[in-house]
Amino acid sequence: MSTENALDPSIGQTIFDLTIAKQCFQPRLANSHKGSHGHALLLAGNSGKMGAAIIAAKACLRAGAGLLTVGVPEHTQALIHTALPEAMVIDREQDPLIYQHYQSIGIGPGLGVEAVSVKQVSDLLESGYQQIVLDADALNILSAHPSLMQLVPKQAILTPHPKEFDRLFGQFDNDDQRRQKALAVSKTNGWIILLKGHQSFVAADGMGTFNTTGNAGLAKAGSGDCLTGIITALLAHGYLPVIATRLGVFLHGLAADLSLENQSIESMLITDVIESLGKAFKELAA
């Protein structure tokens, strides 16, 4: 399938651009409060991987979550408190996780794949909770434990890069084949699948959307963690899962484009992207 054909809405695939993003964007009401914008939970980070949790958490708050709780191992909690005092912290290995307290849950960045992490993914899926973003190690756990795939709820958001996608769904020769598989899986399973990469592709209910923002500066560590935080925030705010995914990818890429005002593609860090999210939201509101 060529890119030209992929952009033909008559075959179920199109683009997501600034005009559409503006139509999807929901500005905050002047009389809103923190409870109006959702309480998000991020289950992320582990020994040696706390950067992933901090990046995801900061992006989640910058993307507008009213409240954020970060579930990390107990011995790492001080890192979250120090790096992001706006977030609440729980010990995900000891504290009871009452999923229904949250409007959205993102799981996976830096989580690890050891037995305790497998149990955390399994417990979440077995709970029946539906407002879920599955990324990084959560996806690696799914591919290593295929029986868990049957527990992934409809409307769950899966955010694989190409290698993670292949581990989940089989080996493919190119991204065109992956997109066709993503469309088929999204139709049969009811999941939203975000295939990350150049012109990231969102498949939902057999329909595909190519993103129109972003640059090669995003091809760095932490980019996916940031994106998970953004989508989790939008989901908590009340956006439908497919809109939260498409709009989240758009904002992520737009913030990266705006970061080039001060950085180059080579020098740009994901923390620069997070700091540019405010400008990206202003573009939507303009």
BAFI-3210 file (N, C-alpha, C; in Angstrom, 3 decimals, decimal comma, padded with zeros to 6 digits):
// residues 286
n [1|2|3|4|5|6|7|8|9|10|11|12|13|14|15|16|17|18|19|20|21|22|23|24|25|26|27|28|29|30|31|32|33|34|35|36|37|38|39|40|41|42|43|44|45|46|47|48|49|50|51|52|53|54|55|56|57|58|59|60|61|62|63|64|65|66|67|68|69|70|71|72|73|74|75|76|77|78|79|80|81|82|83|84|85|86|87|88|89|90|91|92|93|94|95|96|97|98|99|100|101|102|103|104|105|106|107|108|109|110|111|112|113|114|115|116|117|118|119|120|121|122|123|124|125|126|127|128|129|130|131|132|133|134|135|136|137|138|139|140|141|142|143|144|145|146|147|148|149|150|151|152|153|154|155|156|157|158|159|160|161|162|163|164|165|166|167|168|169|170|171|172|173|174|175|176|177|178|179|180|181|182|183|184|185|186|187|188|189|190|191|192|193|194|195|196|197|198|199|200|201|202|203|204|205|206|207|208|209|210|211|212|213|214|215|216|217|218|219|220|221|222|223|224|225|226|227|228|229|230|231|232|233|234|235|236|237|238|239|240|241|242|243|244|245|246|247|248|249|250|251|252|253|254|255|256|257|258|259|260|261|262|263|264|265|266|267|268|269|270|271|272|273|274|275|276|277|278|279|280|281|282|283|284|285|286]
n.u [000,856|000,765|001,918|000,387|-002,065|-002,667|-003,543|-006,063|-009,313|-011,412|-010,714|-010,632|-008,584|-006,889|-005,738|-004,642|-004,843|-004,049|-006,469|-008,434|-007,575|-008,077|-010,845|-011,341|-010,309|-010,879|-011,350|-010,553|-013,096|-013,850|-014,700|-013,829|-012,353|-009,705|-010,759|-012,366|-010,906|-009,967|-008,486|-005,514|-003,687|-000,431|001,443|004,580|008,170|011,147|013,895|016,721|015,286|013,828|013,689|011,933|009,454|009,337|009,403|007,026|005,160|005,519|004,839|002,178|000,989|001,590|000,009|-002,477|-003,830|-005,915|-005,353|-002,705|-001,496|001,353|002,457|004,997|007,880|008,524|011,084|011,842|010,311|011,028|012,351|010,343|008,876|010,805|011,457|008,993|006,920|004,220|002,846|001,172|002,230|002,385|003,129|003,313|003,631|002,775|000,696|-002,880|-004,388|-006,891|-008,567|-010,808|-010,822|-009,662|-009,661|-008,260|-005,683|-002,308|000,133|003,349|005,801|009,164|008,568|009,536|009,971|009,871|008,595|006,902|006,076|004,731|002,574|001,346|000,448|-001,254|-003,108|-004,332|-005,560|-007,256|-009,022|-011,000|-011,074|-011,265|-010,258|-007,501|-004,033|-001,608|001,777|005,240|006,983|004,653|003,516|005,547|005,290|002,759|003,320|005,064|003,463|001,024|-001,583|-002,620|-003,450|-006,070|-007,435|-007,313|-009,156|-011,910|-011,476|-009,134|-005,929|-003,170|000,293|002,555|005,982|007,580|009,094|008,007|005,397|005,697|006,448|004,088|002,159|003,231|005,745|006,679|007,360|007,453|006,263|003,835|002,602|002,345|000,534|-001,785|-002,287|-002,723|-005,089|-006,843|-006,766|-007,700|-010,306|-011,371|-010,837|-011,484|-009,662|-007,638|-004,957|-001,825|000,624|003,797|006,135|007,631|005,244|003,190|000,710|-002,675|-004,927|-008,316|-011,253|-011,095|-010,462|-007,962|-005,549|-003,193|-000,671|000,310|002,277|005,500|008,999|012,340|013,732|012,367|013,160|014,402|015,431|012,857|010,799|008,478|007,574|006,842|004,720|002,883|002,224|000,919|-001,330|-002,605|-003,338|-005,194|-007,148|-007,995|-009,113|-011,451|-011,745|-012,752|-011,341|-010,174|-009,997|-008,433|-006,068|-005,396|-005,309|-003,420|-001,072|-000,812|-000,389|001,984|003,780|003,521|004,477|007,119|007,861|007,637|009,631|011,887|012,302|014,115|015,928|017,890|017,226|019,063|019,889|017,638|015,828|013,627|012,588|012,589|010,502|008,337|008,306|007,440|004,811|002,859|002,912|002,023|-000,631|-001,636|-001,578|-003,677|-005,791|-005,857]
n.v [-001,190|002,103|005,361|007,385|006,109|005,405|007,720|008,062|008,609|007,041|004,404|003,992|005,316|008,197|011,586|013,330|016,508|020,017|021,426|019,468|018,749|021,095|021,054|018,889|019,614|020,456|023,200|024,390|025,133|028,280|028,170|025,767|023,098|021,221|018,652|018,561|017,765|015,257|012,380|010,858|007,785|006,598|003,782|003,082|003,070|001,846|000,268|001,877|002,826|005,092|007,487|007,188|007,062|009,613|011,296|010,499|011,183|013,973|014,868|014,081|015,766|018,269|018,024|018,429|016,905|016,832|015,762|013,651|010,475|008,570|005,336|003,620|001,565|001,314|002,166|004,041|006,282|008,825|010,029|010,768|012,590|014,583|015,342|016,010|017,630|018,154|015,828|012,979|010,074|006,533|003,304|000,883|-001,794|-002,469|-000,793|-000,788|-000,975|000,729|000,739|002,030|004,533|006,225|008,134|007,444|005,135|004,728|002,423|000,939|002,410|002,020|000,005|-002,584|-006,171|-008,254|-010,757|-009,461|-007,224|-008,380|-009,432|-007,047|-005,955|-008,047|-008,032|-005,532|-005,868|-008,013|-006,804|-005,600|-002,945|-000,215|002,180|002,411|002,831|001,127|000,566|000,232|-001,690|-002,933|-003,787|-005,499|-007,442|-008,434|-009,611|-011,604|-013,142|-014,429|-015,214|-013,173|-011,343|-011,843|-010,604|-007,921|-005,013|-003,852|-000,809|-000,227|001,352|000,741|001,202|000,566|000,596|-000,278|-002,740|-003,684|-004,001|-006,115|-008,172|-008,521|-009,141|-010,638|-011,224|-008,693|-007,267|-004,571|-001,205|-000,720|-003,244|-003,642|-001,620|-002,470|-004,814|-003,672|-002,253|-004,381|-005,751|-003,765|-003,645|-006,223|-006,635|-004,326|-002,522|000,471|001,137|002,447|002,876|003,673|006,016|007,501|009,699|008,727|006,210|005,740|003,263|002,444|000,744|-000,316|001,886|004,120|006,622|008,983|010,799|014,275|015,848|016,462|015,440|014,251|014,626|013,449|010,868|009,561|008,495|008,272|009,498|007,961|007,528|010,093|010,508|008,584|009,678|012,042|011,075|009,602|011,673|013,120|011,191|010,943|013,432|013,223|012,814|010,768|007,476|007,063|009,676|010,856|009,504|010,177|013,001|013,277|012,240|014,123|016,535|015,875|015,634|018,240|019,812|018,961|019,998|022,736|022,954|023,181|025,830|026,648|024,624|022,145|019,392|017,477|018,239|018,414|017,474|015,179|016,430|019,058|018,944|018,427|020,841|022,471|021,913|023,686|025,773|024,298|023,659|026,255|026,737|025,116|026,378|028,845]
n.w [000,000|-000,960|000,215|-000,845|-001,457|001,119|002,223|001,349|002,091|001,241|001,427|004,067|005,459|006,546|007,231|010,207|011,046|011,785|011,548|012,102|014,638|016,107|016,070|017,700|020,143|023,549|025,299|028,615|030,993|032,500|035,131|036,120|038,162|039,809|039,998|037,796|035,660|035,773|037,384|037,032|036,858|036,851|036,285|036,545|035,959|037,617|039,305|038,119|035,971|036,438|035,172|033,034|034,321|035,491|033,234|031,893|033,867|034,200|031,643|031,625|033,542|032,385|030,176|031,145|033,140|035,956|038,467|039,523|040,227|040,861|040,561|041,952|042,838|046,382|047,294|045,448|045,619|046,577|044,496|042,683|044,257|044,535|041,885|040,828|042,448|042,235|041,820|043,266|045,106|045,225|046,648|044,468|044,841|047,327|048,385|048,278|045,122|043,978|041,324|040,317|041,375|039,646|036,595|034,369|033,406|032,892|031,945|032,030|031,092|031,719|033,520|033,933|033,557|035,285|037,631|039,519|038,118|035,980|037,394|038,180|035,741|034,984|037,138|036,765|034,243|034,784|036,482|035,057|034,467|032,168|030,992|029,760|029,026|027,386|027,323|026,306|028,631|029,535|027,163|026,344|028,293|027,658|025,153|025,938|027,506|026,203|026,911|028,424|026,605|025,987|027,979|027,608|027,464|025,370|023,605|024,878|024,781|022,860|022,441|020,541|019,305|016,143|016,614|019,022|018,158|016,317|018,037|019,374|017,373|015,269|012,687|010,401|007,180|006,582|007,334|006,074|005,994|008,718|009,365|008,022|009,466|011,991|011,509|011,036|013,509|015,201|014,389|014,905|017,635|018,939|019,967|020,320|018,374|018,356|016,196|016,462|015,039|012,093|010,810|012,645|013,197|013,776|014,537|014,627|015,111|012,529|011,016|009,880|010,816|009,869|011,504|011,406|012,474|014,071|014,193|013,360|015,683|017,715|017,760|020,024|023,326|025,735|024,379|023,803|026,409|027,196|025,389|026,263|028,756|027,950|026,483|028,487|030,208|028,615|028,309|030,951|031,258|029,847|027,143|024,388|023,917|021,293|020,331|022,309|021,794|019,079|019,265|021,268|020,058|018,041|019,507|020,838|018,662|017,614|019,730|019,652|017,160|017,710|019,575|018,076|017,691|019,532|019,721|017,912|015,647|016,347|018,944|020,523|023,402|025,127|027,313|026,477|024,672|026,364|027,768|025,753|025,387|026,316|024,415|022,264|022,981|022,954|020,229|019,395|020,636|019,458]
ca.u [000,000|001,573|001,497|-000,692|-003,304|-002,954|-004,186|-007,354|-010,341|-012,355|-010,322|-010,623|-007,397|-006,814|-004,748|-005,100|-004,075|-004,379|-007,897|-009,175|-007,179|-008,806|-012,234|-011,389|-009,805|-011,871|-010,732|-011,045|-014,069|-013,278|-015,090|-013,458|-011,416|-008,849|-011,581|-013,032|-009,995|-009,627|-007,386|-004,805|-002,724|000,641|002,220|005,771|009,437|011,720|015,310|017,455|014,382|012,915|013,532|010,721|008,304|009,334|009,020|005,599|004,385|005,570|004,040|000,773|000,546|001,644|-001,092|-003,720|-004,495|-006,202|-004,638|-001,895|-000,816|002,354|002,718|006,386|008,366|008,651|012,422|012,067|009,303|011,641|012,717|009,152|008,590|011,809|011,391|007,650|006,144|002,782|002,259|001,095|003,001|002,028|003,937|002,430|003,831|002,224|-000,559|-003,990|-004,674|-008,336|-008,507|-011,966|-010,588|-008,981|-010,351|-007,445|-004,482|-001,240|001,028|004,395|007,113|010,164|007,935|010,235|009,231|010,004|007,332|006,019|005,503|003,748|001,389|000,676|-000,279|-002,328|-004,126|-005,073|-006,409|-008,291|-009,965|-012,065|-010,963|-011,220|-009,592|-006,110|-002,995|-000,586|002,976|006,575|007,085|003,332|003,379|006,495|004,691|001,683|003,877|005,688|002,390|-000,087|-002,901|-003,099|-004,057|-007,516|-008,011|-007,233|-010,546|-012,198|-011,146|-007,798|-004,999|-001,868|001,163|003,828|006,842|007,539|009,573|006,986|004,253|006,001|006,414|002,686|001,261|003,905|006,815|006,242|008,485|007,475|005,200|002,552|002,019|001,951|-000,690|-002,909|-002,571|-003,302|-006,479|-007,613|-006,873|-008,564|-011,691|-011,816|-010,668|-012,001|-008,588|-007,007|-003,547|-000,961|001,905|004,653|007,185|007,402|003,811|002,564|-000,547|-003,649|-005,974|-009,460|-012,452|-010,824|-010,133|-006,600|-005,249|-001,791|-000,383|000,965|003,249|006,649|010,241|013,278|014,219|011,642|013,759|015,313|014,901|011,886|009,730|007,270|007,113|006,143|003,457|001,975|001,729|-000,027|-002,576|-003,247|-003,960|-006,371|-008,150|-008,537|-009,893|-012,769|-011,762|-012,906|-010,011|-009,598|-009,661|-007,288|-004,872|-005,062|-004,947|-002,174|000,020|-000,679|000,225|003,351|004,555|003,514|005,411|008,462|008,115|007,833|010,913|012,960|012,556|015,259|016,839|017,967|016,776|020,083|020,053|016,366|015,559|012,192|012,196|012,262|009,165|007,368|008,222|006,775|003,401|002,030|002,792|001,202|-002,035|-002,024|-001,854|-005,014|-006,787|-005,797]
ca.v [000,000|003,312|006,449|008,112|005,383|005,393|008,970|008,091|008,244|006,081|003,062|003,928|005,894|009,622|012,275|014,110|017,747|021,078|021,748|018,441|018,830|022,215|020,638|017,907|020,201|020,926|024,152|024,357|026,136|029,222|027,821|024,377|022,869|020,071|017,465|018,607|017,352|013,850|011,862|009,834|006,925|006,049|002,702|003,243|003,204|000,746|000,549|002,192|003,291|006,086|008,574|006,944|007,438|011,070|011,889|010,249|011,931|015,404|015,082|013,914|016,998|019,347|017,824|018,902|016,079|017,599|015,090|012,540|009,583|007,735|004,111|003,191|000,820|002,181|002,750|005,065|007,338|010,130|010,612|011,422|013,749|015,616|015,810|016,457|017,748|018,266|014,486|012,092|008,852|005,357|002,109|-000,001|-003,182|-002,682|-000,084|-001,313|-000,191|000,765|001,321|002,858|005,891|006,994|008,263|006,772|004,477|004,421|001,436|000,363|003,049|001,663|-000,847|-003,845|-007,355|-009,322|-011,373|-008,506|-006,365|-009,208|-009,488|-005,746|-005,883|-009,032|-007,564|-004,443|-006,401|-008,856|-005,966|-005,145|-001,507|-000,063|003,396|001,976|003,017|000,089|001,003|-000,209|-003,003|-003,568|-004,490|-006,616|-008,475|-009,055|-010,482|-012,756|-013,906|-014,223|-015,423|-011,892|-010,572|-012,058|-009,767|-006,502|-004,618|-003,011|000,611|-000,040|002,006|000,090|002,179|-000,085|000,925|-001,432|-004,001|-004,141|-004,446|-007,439|-009,145|-008,743|-009,563|-011,400|-010,535|-007,995|-006,776|-003,116|-000,536|-000,877|-004,492|-003,436|-000,806|-003,322|-005,683|-002,835|-001,993|-005,609|-006,026|-002,744|-003,979|-007,460|-006,606|-003,091|-001,738|001,560|000,787|003,524|002,401|004,857|006,155|008,617|009,730|007,727|005,732|005,316|002,401|002,297|000,226|-000,521|003,158|004,540|008,040|009,360|012,069|015,226|016,656|015,748|015,456|013,197|014,861|012,556|009,529|009,531|007,878|009,043|010,034|007,182|007,764|011,378|010,325|007,864|010,634|012,955|010,368|009,278|012,907|013,433|010,186|011,319|014,654|012,842|012,558|009,383|006,893|007,289|011,096|011,071|008,979|010,995|014,343|013,161|012,109|015,411|017,485|015,401|016,044|019,697|020,322|018,703|020,979|024,036|022,923|023,536|027,267|026,849|023,493|021,479|018,004|016,697|018,612|018,411|016,421|015,021|017,454|020,252|018,717|018,621|022,274|023,136|021,528|024,875|026,435|023,441|023,882|027,584|026,613|024,546|027,341|030,096]
ca.w [000,000|-001,040|001,088|-001,509|-001,220|002,549|002,582|000,676|003,067|000,689|001,842|005,519|006,052|006,263|008,043|011,351|010,925|012,734|011,459|012,835|016,043|016,701|016,249|018,791|021,384|024,516|026,228|029,999|031,394|033,459|036,503|036,415|039,251|039,497|039,825|036,490|034,595|035,899|038,201|036,271|037,551|036,031|036,873|035,713|036,643|038,382|039,552|036,898|034,914|036,993|034,211|032,247|035,151|035,663|031,950|031,670|034,855|033,906|030,435|031,991|034,190|031,392|029,228|031,725|034,147|037,164|039,546|039,047|041,164|040,200|041,300|041,776|044,012|047,555|047,450|044,425|045,733|046,805|043,199|042,138|045,098|044,276|040,499|040,445|043,688|041,947|041,723|044,420|044,889|046,012|046,454|043,690|045,240|048,658|048,599|047,469|043,915|043,726|039,994|040,019|041,867|038,603|035,307|033,354|033,918|031,952|032,545|031,197|030,919|032,709|034,530|034,121|033,106|036,262|038,050|040,186|037,079|035,273|038,242|038,158|034,476|035,051|038,076|036,139|033,179|035,378|037,222|034,164|034,223|030,715|030,496|029,927|028,010|027,547|026,605|026,709|029,267|029,573|025,886|026,353|029,137|026,870|024,114|026,597|028,163|025,264|027,514|028,948|025,509|026,012|029,023|027,232|027,193|024,222|023,747|025,436|023,864|022,790|021,782|020,219|018,172|015,227|017,185|019,969|017,356|015,769|019,131|019,719|016,302|014,233|011,967|009,195|006,382|006,476|008,085|005,382|006,480|010,121|009,392|007,625|010,605|013,045|011,135|011,230|014,945|015,806|014,034|015,536|019,095|019,508|020,572|019,578|018,238|017,899|015,677|016,541|014,044|011,180|010,529|013,519|012,624|014,783|013,994|015,533|014,459|011,115|010,368|010,193|010,726|009,904|012,154|010,506|013,202|014,596|013,434|013,750|017,032|018,619|017,704|021,170|024,541|026,490|023,543|024,024|027,776|027,140|024,675|027,164|029,739|027,304|026,168|029,762|030,699|027,808|028,643|032,258|031,073|029,349|025,705|023,973|023,726|019,974|020,214|023,189|021,122|017,908|019,698|022,011|019,094|017,354|020,440|021,044|017,501|017,497|020,740|019,128|016,107|018,345|020,285|017,138|017,762|020,416|019,626|016,619|015,702|017,055|020,352|021,229|024,380|025,362|028,282|025,687|024,112|027,449|028,057|024,624|025,309|026,501|023,110|021,393|023,360|022,480|018,793|019,256|021,129|018,689]
c.u [000,890|001,058|000,347|-002,032|-003,689|-003,672|-005,539|-008,450|-011,330|-011,997|-010,078|-009,397|-007,270|-005,774|-005,429|-004,240|-004,580|-005,862|-008,729|-008,845|-007,918|-010,266|-012,380|-011,056|-010,939|-011,203|-011,333|-012,068|-013,464|-013,574|-014,739|-012,502|-010,650|-009,651|-012,276|-012,187|-009,374|-008,431|-006,764|-003,875|-001,707|001,377|003,477|007,015|009,836|013,179|016,047|016,612|013,409|012,758|012,269|009,482|008,207|008,907|007,527|004,742|004,375|004,750|002,554|000,237|000,561|000,506|-002,453|-004,431|-004,715|-005,457|-003,855|-001,318|000,134|002,643|004,099|006,783|008,705|010,008|012,730|011,156|009,909|012,025|011,532|008,844|009,551|011,649|010,059|006,761|004,645|002,079|002,186|001,785|002,461|003,037|003,076|002,580|003,184|000,853|-001,669|-004,288|-006,166|-008,526|-009,653|-011,844|-010,053|-009,805|-009,553|-006,227|-003,533|-000,258|002,099|005,726|008,089|009,688|008,791|009,355|009,387|008,631|006,381|005,358|004,467|002,452|000,625|-000,110|-001,470|-003,459|-004,979|-006,032|-007,544|-009,345|-011,161|-012,038|-010,685|-010,427|-008,079|-005,261|-001,885|000,618|004,187|006,546|005,738|003,090|004,332|005,969|003,565|002,248|004,524|004,663|001,114|-001,473|-003,477|-003,776|-005,573|-008,212|-007,989|-008,622|-010,691|-011,933|-009,836|-006,896|-003,650|-000,939|002,513|004,645|006,958|008,015|008,579|005,764|004,490|005,985|004,974|001,920|001,933|004,944|006,289|007,460|008,582|006,280|003,854|001,846|001,559|000,662|-001,914|-003,292|-003,217|-004,762|-007,349|-007,823|-007,798|-010,037|-012,188|-011,789|-011,208|-010,956|-008,235|-005,521|-002,801|000,372|002,825|005,741|006,948|005,953|003,095|001,125|-001,450|-004,742|-007,066|-010,672|-012,270|-010,515|-008,746|-006,388|-003,749|-001,640|000,441|001,984|004,427|007,839|011,196|013,910|013,530|012,224|014,837|014,621|013,942|010,714|008,417|006,703|006,318|004,775|002,437|001,395|000,692|-001,369|-003,332|-003,950|-005,233|-007,502|-008,801|-009,446|-011,287|-012,863|-012,020|-011,538|-009,398|-009,212|-008,470|-005,997|-004,461|-004,594|-003,635|-000,972|000,266|000,033|001,695|004,242|004,634|004,469|006,855|008,822|008,393|009,142|012,074|013,182|013,807|016,305|016,911|017,413|017,769|020,083|018,776|016,253|014,056|011,711|011,911|010,857|008,102|007,201|007,539|005,305|002,471|001,841|001,917|-000,274|-002,501|-002,318|-003,268|-006,083|-006,858|-006,962]
c.v [001,237|004,354|007,216|007,421|005,397|006,644|009,129|007,673|007,217|004,646|003,019|004,505|007,353|010,257|013,029|015,365|018,797|021,422|020,753|018,512|019,951|021,842|019,670|018,528|020,747|021,890|024,029|025,455|027,010|028,830|026,389|024,315|021,585|018,795|017,407|017,960|015,986|013,554|010,707|009,049|006,437|004,986|002,575|003,260|001,972|001,097|000,751|002,750|004,350|007,299|008,429|007,371|008,954|011,762|011,718|011,092|013,426|015,731|014,992|015,187|018,173|019,235|018,039|018,017|016,906|017,076|013,929|011,788|008,708|006,537|003,580|002,306|001,778|002,880|003,832|006,289|008,728|010,807|011,339|012,682|014,899|016,208|016,447|016,560|017,866|016,910|013,818|010,778|007,740|004,247|001,081|-001,456|-003,500|-002,029|-000,705|-000,387|-000,298|001,508|002,286|004,278|006,817|007,029|007,653|006,171|004,224|003,477|001,006|001,074|002,707|000,685|-002,056|-005,011|-008,527|-009,734|-010,375|-007,573|-007,114|-009,264|-008,168|-005,552|-006,830|-008,564|-006,461|-004,972|-007,248|-008,036|-005,537|-003,653|-001,266|001,132|003,245|002,373|002,024|000,427|000,210|-001,596|-003,688|-004,345|-005,678|-007,768|-009,185|-010,019|-011,724|-013,661|-013,748|-014,415|-014,126|-011,057|-010,694|-011,165|-008,281|-006,029|-003,868|-001,555|000,853|000,551|001,303|000,958|001,571|000,670|-000,334|-002,753|-004,560|-004,663|-005,861|-008,502|-009,479|-009,488|-010,361|-010,571|-009,933|-007,395|-005,255|-002,528|-000,620|-002,145|-004,349|-002,623|-001,626|-004,260|-004,887|-002,537|-003,220|-005,903|-005,023|-003,043|-005,189|-007,389|-005,342|-002,225|-000,540|001,255|001,962|002,923|003,604|004,832|007,401|008,571|008,636|007,474|005,234|004,510|002,225|001,862|000,111|000,740|003,606|006,023|008,253|010,709|012,962|016,114|015,793|015,790|014,417|013,437|013,992|011,147|009,407|008,895|008,825|009,546|009,290|007,355|009,063|011,219|009,578|008,799|011,568|012,269|010,019|010,499|013,229|012,451|010,516|012,533|014,358|012,668|011,070|008,784|007,163|008,751|011,427|010,620|009,866|012,389|014,317|013,053|013,439|016,424|017,147|015,854|017,551|020,325|020,095|019,698|022,360|024,093|023,331|025,037|027,550|025,739|022,999|020,063|017,159|016,975|018,498|017,207|016,310|016,002|018,783|020,145|018,956|020,108|023,055|022,762|022,733|025,619|025,619|023,617|025,253|027,593|026,073|025,575|028,607|030,162]
c.w [000,000|-000,079|000,470|-001,274|000,251|002,989|001,906|001,651|002,550|001,049|003,353|006,184|005,618|007,164|009,181|011,384|011,901|012,715|012,261|014,324|016,762|016,973|017,431|020,147|022,250|025,495|027,625|030,222|032,496|034,900|036,873|037,604|038,951|039,274|038,485|035,399|034,831|036,784|037,442|037,187|036,529|036,826|036,021|036,591|037,431|038,620|038,230|035,779|035,425|036,086|033,397|033,024|035,287|034,377|031,701|032,611|034,544|032,668|030,740|032,638|033,223|030,375|029,874|032,710|035,412|038,369|038,940|040,239|040,366|041,093|040,967|042,957|045,155|047,621|046,422|044,601|045,890|045,494|042,579|042,937|044,778|042,885|040,157|041,680|043,462|041,931|043,086|044,084|045,784|045,715|045,739|044,085|046,584|048,845|047,751|046,295|043,616|042,407|039,730|040,583|040,773|037,316|034,155|034,027|032,762|032,621|031,546|031,136|032,049|033,758|034,902|033,715|034,071|036,775|038,687|039,176|036,254|036,076|038,218|036,863|034,508|035,963|037,463|035,085|033,746|036,121|036,373|033,897|032,741|030,205|030,621|028,728|028,322|026,678|027,091|027,363|029,446|028,281|025,806|027,201|028,389|025,832|024,715|027,265|027,332|025,867|028,063|027,870|025,520|027,034|028,674|026,814|025,881|024,580|024,504|024,355|023,967|021,958|021,401|019,176|017,313|015,834|018,197|019,237|016,830|016,853|019,519|018,637|015,185|013,518|010,663|008,489|006,364|007,236|007,385|005,860|007,927|010,204|009,016|008,769|011,735|012,756|011,399|012,711|015,617|015,532|014,817|017,068|019,749|020,189|019,701|019,550|017,626|017,487|015,557|015,483|013,212|010,702|011,331|013,070|013,736|014,090|015,041|014,728|012,948|010,336|010,815|009,977|010,830|010,600|011,228|011,206|013,629|013,665|014,012|015,111|018,063|018,651|018,776|022,363|025,249|025,693|023,775|025,419|027,856|026,499|025,535|028,207|029,165|027,062|027,453|030,342|029,932|028,090|029,986|032,152|030,532|027,848|025,452|023,684|022,358|019,791|021,101|022,519|019,958|018,324|020,477|021,100|018,388|018,246|020,691|019,886|017,341|018,510|020,292|018,029|016,699|019,123|019,382|017,055|018,596|020,333|018,186|016,772|016,497|018,555|021,176|022,153|024,596|026,425|027,590|025,111|025,177|027,753|026,940|024,505|025,495|025,193|022,173|021,710|022,889|020,982|018,569|019,631|020,297|017,703]
res [m|s|t|e|n|a|l|d|p|s|i|g|q|t|i|f|d|l|t|i|a|k|q|c|f|q|p|r|l|a|n|s|h|k|g|s|h|g|h|a|l|l|l|a|g|n|s|g|k|m|g|a|a|i|i|a|a|k|a|c|l|r|a|g|a|g|l|l|t|v|g|v|p|e|h|t|q|a|l|i|h|t|a|l|p|e|a|m|v|i|d|r|e|q|d|p|l|i|y|q|h|y|q|s|i|g|i|g|p|g|l|g|v|e|a|v|s|v|k|q|v|s|d|l|l|e|s|g|y|q|q|i|v|l|d|a|d|a|l|n|i|l|s|a|h|p|s|l|m|q|l|v|p|k|q|a|i|l|t|p|h|p|k|e|f|d|r|l|f|g|q|f|d|n|d|d|q|r|r|q|k|a|l|a|v|s|k|t|n|g|w|i|i|l|l|k|g|h|q|s|f|v|a|a|d|g|m|g|t|f|n|t|t|g|n|a|g|l|a|k|a|g|s|g|d|c|l|t|g|i|i|t|a|l|l|a|h|g|y|l|p|v|i|a|t|r|l|g|v|f|l|h|g|l|a|a|d|l|s|l|e|n|q|s|i|e|s|m|l|i|t|d|v|i|e|s|l|g|k|a|f|k|e|l|a|a]
***
